[in-house]
Amino acid sequence: MILRDSGIAYALFPFKRNQDVVQIHEFEHGDYCIAIADGWNRLDAFPDDKPGREVAHIVASEYPKMFLTYGKDASKKLDERIAKKYPMHATAVAVFLFHSRIGDTVVSIGDVETYVWDENKWYKPREISDHWLDSSKYPSNVSRFFGSIERKTDPKYPGVFSVDPDILELQSATPIIIATDGIKDVLPLDNINTIVGNPRGQEPEKIVEKLLKEIQKRKTQKDDISIALRYTGDR
């Protein structure tokens, strides 16, 4: 999918559960937000994958406007709303790219991937963490997410689980790739540097097509993969 004249291209590559959601929110003066949310629910608690998909949809749909109003507090406010519908066993992690003429802001909750082009290579900013946990010791392999309030209030794990965001400020229109964590099963960052390389002179949709073709060719996908790339050329 291409958002014309914006330099944005994105694609969803479902695996089995199809719980990723990608949305583009357009605001005034050419400002916008790219939202990618990755849902999950316990299959032994629900009969299908709908709850995880629905939580991801709520997050991708509602968080961008809430963040513009409430800033960091938007995460907790939306978490409270989700808790009323799914207090247990359904979650979503997400990443948002807010663009304006003044600058760009990446907001990440959980373990969605963010890669930035620094004119030499694609790199993962240290400001955006995976927040991984050892799942043999904790009831989750990640510590930050929307939903599953029962984990955040469990006295056995005080302060471990939250919906606190990581925030990264960038120059406006910096080339960036955001993707759900399923991409790590197929394409490590060094592979992305080899496949994509310098985005200058390339069309965004062609870059996304190359990544998807490589994912299909490798046949190592274990989860849904969604990718969004924003590159506005040399303008």
Secondary structure as UniProt FT lines:
FT   STRAND          2..3
FT   TURN            4..7
FT   STRAND          8..13
FT   STRAND          20..26
FT   HELIX           28..30
FT   STRAND          32..41
FT   TURN            43..45
FT   HELIX           50..70
FT   TURN            71..72
FT   HELIX           73..85
FT   STRAND          90..99
FT   STRAND          104..109
FT   STRAND          113..117
FT   STRAND          122..123
FT   TURN            126..127
FT   TURN            135..137
FT   STRAND          146..147
FT   HELIX           149..152
FT   TURN            155..156
FT   TURN            158..160
FT   STRAND          166..170
FT   TURN            172..173
FT   STRAND          176..179
FT   HELIX           181..185
FT   HELIX           189..196
FT   TURN            200..201
FT   HELIX           204..218
FT   STRAND          225..230
FT   TURN            233..234
//
